[in-house]
Amino acid sequence: MAVDKNGNVYVANQDTHEILVFAKGISTAFKTLSDPNNDPDDVAVASDGTVYVANEFGPGNIAVYIGGSTTPTRYITDPNFIVGVQSVAVDEHHLLAALYDDSNFQIDVDEFVGGRGHGKKVISTGLTGGSVRFDNAENLVVALDSGTGEINVYNGTTFVLCNSIAQPAIPSYIYLDKSNGDVFVPDVPNTVVHEETFGDCTGGGTIERNYIPAFSNEGVVSTAVDPGAAP
């Protein structure tokens, strides 16, 4: 999931090969981004409204939707996308990060300057699964849903690991609230969303509160935060 600056919610639906877009407070989608040849795993929305979708079908790609288009305007492909793209993130300068499994089933992260061209591999974690996000300081935040389960923070310029935040269970598609720096961590096995203070490269990881979604009985996979004013 993702939320744009207007509070619209974008939901990746692998069953229908679509991104469903919901207005704030409305339970019926008002727009559908279609791509029948791909299976969307994750979605990111840039400040200008450009939508980036991580696709896991076959070798995988990133579908780009520009100017309100409901079909892909173009695709970002890369020789490294052997197994598929699991997660995508975009910062305020259209620096795009893609998280994917390589041929050794290890998580790698590529960066794409301006959201174009072939990526440059900047991180190889040696683990599988998870998601990638940018924080307020444009550091790269990687959640790993394998091994012991942790969130790693990398300097957004040098991509040196600067913080590792242990988790009570296995994080999946996390979301950073850039209004206050909190991170919301879906805990797949335990059907809980953990809200944690987040200190980018300096610390963080203290759990402030836990949420248990009313209708979830098989785990929580993804979270998103409305960047606008609180209701």
C-alpha positions as CSV (number, residue, x, y, z in Angstrom):
1,M,0.0,0.0,0.0
2,A,0.9,3.7,-0.3
3,V,-0.8,7.0,0.4
4,D,-0.2,10.1,-1.7
5,K,-0.1,13.7,-0.5
6,N,-3.9,14.0,-1.0
7,G,-4.7,11.1,1.2
8,N,-5.5,8.7,-1.6
9,V,-4.7,5.1,-0.8
10,Y,-3.1,2.8,-3.4
11,V,-3.5,-0.9,-3.0
12,A,-1.5,-3.5,-5.0
13,N,-3.9,-6.4,-5.9
14,Q,-2.1,-9.4,-7.3
15,D,-5.3,-11.3,-8.0
16,T,-6.5,-8.8,-10.6
17,H,-3.1,-7.4,-11.7
18,E,-4.2,-3.9,-10.7
19,I,-3.5,-1.0,-8.4
20,L,-6.7,0.1,-6.8
21,V,-6.9,3.8,-5.8
22,F,-9.3,4.8,-2.9
23,A,-10.1,8.4,-1.9
24,K,-9.7,9.1,1.8
25,G,-12.6,7.6,3.8
26,I,-14.2,5.9,0.8
27,S,-14.3,2.1,0.5
28,T,-14.9,1.9,-3.2
29,A,-12.0,2.5,-5.6
30,F,-12.4,5.5,-7.8
31,K,-9.5,4.6,-10.1
32,T,-7.8,1.4,-11.3
33,L,-4.2,1.2,-12.7
34,S,-4.2,-1.8,-14.9
35,D,-1.3,-4.0,-16.0
36,P,-2.5,-7.5,-17.0
37,N,1.0,-8.9,-17.7
38,N,2.3,-8.2,-14.2
39,D,1.8,-9.1,-10.6
40,P,2.2,-5.9,-8.4
41,D,3.9,-6.4,-5.1
42,D,4.4,-2.8,-3.9
43,V,3.6,0.8,-4.9
44,A,5.2,4.1,-4.3
45,V,3.9,7.6,-5.2
46,A,6.2,10.5,-5.9
47,S,5.5,14.1,-4.8
48,D,4.4,15.0,-8.4
49,G,1.9,12.1,-8.5
50,T,4.0,9.7,-10.6
51,V,3.3,6.1,-9.5
52,Y,5.9,3.4,-9.4
53,V,4.8,-0.2,-9.1
54,A,7.1,-3.1,-8.3
55,N,6.1,-6.2,-10.3
56,E,7.2,-9.7,-9.5
57,F,5.9,-11.5,-12.6
58,G,8.8,-13.3,-14.4
59,P,12.0,-11.3,-14.3
60,G,10.0,-8.4,-13.0
61,N,10.1,-4.7,-13.7
62,I,8.9,-1.4,-12.3
63,A,5.8,0.0,-14.1
64,V,5.7,3.8,-14.2
65,Y,2.4,5.8,-14.4
66,I,2.8,9.5,-15.2
67,G,0.2,12.3,-15.4
68,G,-2.7,10.3,-14.1
69,S,-2.4,7.5,-16.6
70,T,-4.2,4.3,-15.8
71,T,-1.9,2.1,-17.9
72,P,1.9,2.0,-17.7
73,T,3.6,5.0,-19.4
74,R,6.9,3.1,-19.4
75,Y,8.7,0.3,-17.6
76,I,12.0,0.3,-15.8
77,T,13.9,-2.9,-16.4
78,D,17.3,-4.1,-15.2
79,P,19.4,-7.2,-15.8
80,N,19.5,-7.6,-12.1
81,F,15.8,-8.2,-11.9
82,I,16.1,-12.0,-12.3
83,V,13.5,-13.2,-10.0
84,G,11.2,-10.1,-9.7
85,V,10.9,-6.8,-7.8
86,Q,9.4,-7.0,-4.4
87,S,9.4,-3.4,-3.2
88,V,10.0,0.1,-4.5
89,A,10.5,3.5,-2.9
90,V,11.0,7.0,-4.3
91,D,12.4,10.1,-2.5
92,E,11.7,13.8,-3.0
93,H,14.2,14.0,-5.9
94,H,12.9,11.0,-7.9
95,L,15.7,8.8,-6.7
96,L,14.2,5.4,-7.0
97,A,15.1,2.3,-5.0
98,A,14.1,-1.2,-5.9
99,L,14.4,-4.3,-3.7
100,Y,14.5,-7.7,-5.4
101,D,15.8,-11.2,-5.1
102,D,18.8,-12.0,-7.1
103,S,19.8,-15.4,-8.6
104,N,21.1,-16.4,-5.2
105,F,17.8,-15.5,-3.6
106,Q,19.5,-12.7,-1.6
107,I,18.0,-9.2,-1.3
108,D,19.7,-6.5,-3.3
109,V,18.8,-2.9,-3.7
110,D,19.4,-0.9,-6.9
111,E,19.1,2.9,-7.2
112,F,17.8,4.7,-10.3
113,V,18.7,8.4,-10.6
114,G,15.6,10.3,-11.7
115,G,13.7,7.1,-11.9
116,R,15.3,6.1,-15.2
117,G,17.9,3.9,-16.7
118,H,19.6,0.7,-15.4
119,G,20.1,0.6,-11.7
120,K,23.2,0.6,-9.7
121,K,23.4,-2.1,-7.1
122,V,24.0,-0.3,-3.8
123,I,23.1,-3.0,-1.1
124,S,23.2,-6.8,-0.9
125,T,21.9,-8.0,2.4
126,G,22.4,-11.7,2.1
127,L,18.8,-12.3,3.3
128,T,15.5,-12.5,1.6
129,G,12.2,-10.7,1.7
130,G,11.0,-7.4,3.0
131,S,10.6,-3.8,1.8
132,V,12.5,-0.6,1.1
133,R,11.6,3.0,2.1
134,F,13.2,6.4,2.4
135,D,13.1,8.3,5.7
136,N,13.0,12.1,6.2
137,A,16.7,12.4,5.9
138,E,16.6,10.4,2.6
139,N,18.4,7.5,4.2
140,L,17.4,4.1,2.8
141,V,15.4,1.9,5.2
142,V,15.3,-1.9,4.5
143,A,12.9,-4.2,6.4
144,L,14.0,-7.9,6.3
145,D,11.3,-10.5,6.8
146,S,13.7,-13.4,7.2
147,G,16.4,-14.4,9.6
148,T,15.9,-12.8,13.0
149,G,13.8,-10.0,11.5
150,E,15.2,-6.5,11.6
151,I,15.1,-3.0,10.0
152,N,18.4,-1.8,8.6
153,V,19.1,1.9,7.8
154,Y,21.7,2.9,5.2
155,N,23.1,6.3,4.6
156,G,21.3,7.6,1.5
157,T,24.5,8.9,-0.1
158,T,27.2,6.3,0.7
159,F,24.8,3.4,1.5
160,V,26.8,2.4,4.5
161,L,24.8,0.6,7.2
162,C,24.4,3.1,10.0
163,N,21.6,1.5,12.2
164,S,20.1,-1.9,12.7
165,I,16.8,-2.0,14.6
166,A,15.8,-5.4,16.0
167,Q,12.1,-6.3,15.8
168,P,9.9,-8.4,18.1
169,A,8.9,-10.6,15.1
170,I,9.1,-10.4,11.3
171,P,8.6,-7.1,9.5
172,S,7.0,-7.0,6.0
173,Y,6.0,-3.9,4.1
174,I,6.7,-1.1,6.6
175,Y,5.7,2.5,6.3
176,L,7.4,5.6,7.7
177,D,5.3,8.5,8.9
178,K,7.3,11.5,7.8
179,S,5.3,13.9,9.8
180,N,6.7,12.6,13.1
181,G,9.3,10.0,12.2
182,D,7.3,7.0,13.4
183,V,7.5,3.7,11.6
184,F,4.6,1.3,11.4
185,V,5.7,-2.3,11.2
186,P,3.3,-5.1,10.1
187,D,4.1,-8.3,12.0
188,V,2.9,-11.1,9.8
189,P,3.0,-14.0,12.2
190,N,1.4,-12.2,15.1
191,T,-1.4,-10.2,13.5
192,V,-0.2,-7.0,15.0
193,V,1.1,-3.6,13.7
194,H,3.9,-2.2,15.9
195,E,4.2,1.6,16.0
196,E,7.8,2.5,16.8
197,T,9.9,5.7,17.3
198,F,12.4,5.9,14.5
199,G,15.7,7.6,14.8
200,D,17.1,7.1,11.3
201,C,20.9,6.6,11.6
202,T,21.0,7.6,15.2
203,G,18.9,5.0,17.0
204,G,15.2,4.3,17.5
205,G,13.1,1.2,17.6
206,T,11.2,1.7,20.8
207,I,7.6,0.4,20.5
208,E,5.1,3.1,21.4
209,R,1.9,1.1,20.9
210,N,0.5,-1.9,19.1
211,Y,-2.5,-2.2,16.9
212,I,-4.6,-5.4,16.2
213,P,-6.7,-5.0,13.1
214,A,-10.3,-6.2,13.7
215,F,-10.6,-8.3,10.5
216,S,-7.1,-9.8,10.3
217,N,-6.7,-13.4,11.2
218,E,-3.8,-14.5,9.0
219,G,-1.3,-11.8,9.6
220,V,-0.7,-8.1,8.6
221,V,1.4,-7.6,5.4
222,S,1.4,-3.9,4.7
223,T,0.7,-0.5,6.3
224,A,0.4,3.1,5.0
225,V,0.0,6.4,6.7
226,D,-2.1,9.4,5.6
227,P,0.4,12.3,5.4
228,G,-2.3,15.0,5.8
229,A,-3.9,16.4,8.9
230,A,-5.3,13.9,11.4
231,P,-9.0,13.2,11.3
